[in-house]
Amino acid sequence: MKVVVDENEVTWLQHPDRRSADLIRPGDTPAHAGLSLGVAEYTSTEFGELQRHDDQEAVYCVSGRGVIRVGDQEYEIYPGRAFYVGRAVPHATRRTGPEPVKVVYVHAPD
């Protein structure tokens, strides 16, 4: 099992509004109980399809500027801001600046 994962050595998934890569996942690392960690870069200036997950999620912005929609609310997202997204809460992010909004996300069971 891996205990060190480099984001430059994983396969990124391409979506219409973003690209993302899971870094720490059960089965690949010693993570257990549904814990996972990854990175995403939101490139679109429009919200993509709303995401919903069966688990809870924390999102931390590391670069770029944009807007994140969590449920019915919209918030500015920029470096240093963190957000909690509850189980099954619809959410999406879009960029408002010239660079993608890069976030680190963690999924964990309730």
C-alpha positions as CSV (number, residue, x, y, z in Angstrom):
1,M,0.0,0.0,0.0
2,K,1.1,3.5,-0.7
3,V,1.6,6.0,2.1
4,V,3.0,8.8,-0.1
5,V,1.0,10.0,-3.2
6,D,2.2,12.8,-5.5
7,E,-0.5,14.7,-7.3
8,N,1.7,14.9,-10.4
9,E,1.8,11.1,-10.6
10,V,-1.9,10.3,-10.4
11,T,-4.5,10.2,-13.2
12,W,-6.7,13.3,-13.3
13,L,-10.3,12.9,-14.3
14,Q,-11.6,15.5,-16.7
15,H,-15.1,16.9,-16.3
16,P,-16.8,19.7,-18.3
17,D,-16.2,22.3,-15.5
18,R,-13.1,20.9,-13.7
19,R,-10.5,18.3,-13.4
20,S,-9.9,16.2,-10.2
21,A,-7.7,13.6,-8.7
22,D,-8.3,11.4,-5.7
23,L,-5.0,11.2,-3.8
24,I,-5.8,9.2,-0.6
25,R,-8.3,6.5,-1.1
26,P,-9.2,3.3,0.8
27,G,-7.6,0.4,-1.0
28,D,-4.7,2.4,-2.3
29,T,-3.4,3.7,1.0
30,P,-3.9,2.8,4.7
31,A,-7.0,5.1,4.8
32,H,-10.0,3.4,6.1
33,A,-13.7,3.9,7.0
34,G,-14.4,5.8,3.7
35,L,-11.8,8.6,4.2
36,S,-10.5,10.1,1.0
37,L,-8.6,13.2,0.0
38,G,-8.1,14.8,-3.4
39,V,-7.5,18.0,-5.4
40,A,-9.7,19.7,-8.0
41,E,-9.2,22.6,-10.4
42,Y,-12.4,24.4,-11.5
43,T,-11.7,26.0,-14.9
44,S,-15.2,27.1,-16.0
45,T,-16.7,30.5,-15.4
46,E,-20.1,28.8,-15.2
47,F,-21.3,26.4,-12.6
48,G,-21.1,22.8,-13.8
49,E,-23.6,20.1,-12.9
50,L,-24.4,20.1,-9.2
51,Q,-22.5,17.4,-7.3
52,R,-24.0,15.4,-4.4
53,H,-22.3,12.8,-2.3
54,D,-23.4,10.1,0.1
55,D,-20.8,11.3,2.6
56,Q,-19.7,14.7,4.0
57,E,-17.1,16.8,2.4
58,A,-14.7,19.5,3.4
59,V,-13.2,21.9,0.8
60,Y,-10.2,24.1,1.2
61,C,-9.2,26.7,-1.4
62,V,-5.4,26.9,-2.2
63,S,-5.5,29.2,-5.2
64,G,-7.7,31.1,-7.6
65,R,-10.9,33.1,-7.0
66,G,-14.5,32.1,-7.6
67,V,-17.9,31.3,-6.2
68,I,-19.0,28.1,-4.5
69,R,-22.6,27.1,-4.2
70,V,-23.5,25.0,-1.2
71,G,-27.2,24.2,-1.1
72,D,-29.1,27.4,-1.9
73,Q,-26.3,29.7,-0.8
74,E,-23.4,31.1,-2.8
75,Y,-20.1,32.2,-1.2
76,E,-16.8,33.7,-2.5
77,I,-14.1,31.2,-2.5
78,Y,-10.4,32.2,-2.4
79,P,-7.2,31.0,-0.9
80,G,-7.5,30.3,2.8
81,R,-11.3,29.7,2.9
82,A,-12.7,26.4,3.9
83,F,-16.2,25.0,3.4
84,Y,-18.3,22.2,4.9
85,V,-20.7,20.3,2.6
86,G,-23.1,18.0,4.3
87,R,-24.2,14.6,3.1
88,A,-26.3,14.9,-0.1
89,V,-26.1,18.7,-0.2
90,P,-25.8,19.9,-3.8
91,H,-22.7,22.0,-4.6
92,A,-20.7,23.4,-7.4
93,T,-17.8,25.9,-7.9
94,R,-16.9,28.3,-10.7
95,R,-14.0,30.6,-11.2
96,T,-14.3,34.4,-11.4
97,G,-10.6,35.2,-11.8
98,P,-8.2,34.4,-14.6
99,E,-6.8,31.3,-13.0
100,P,-8.6,28.0,-12.1
101,V,-9.9,27.6,-8.5
102,K,-7.8,24.9,-7.0
103,V,-9.2,23.1,-3.9
104,V,-8.2,20.3,-1.6
105,Y,-11.2,18.1,-0.7
106,V,-11.7,15.5,2.0
107,H,-14.6,13.0,2.0
108,A,-15.5,11.2,5.2
109,P,-18.5,9.1,6.3
110,D,-20.9,10.6,8.8
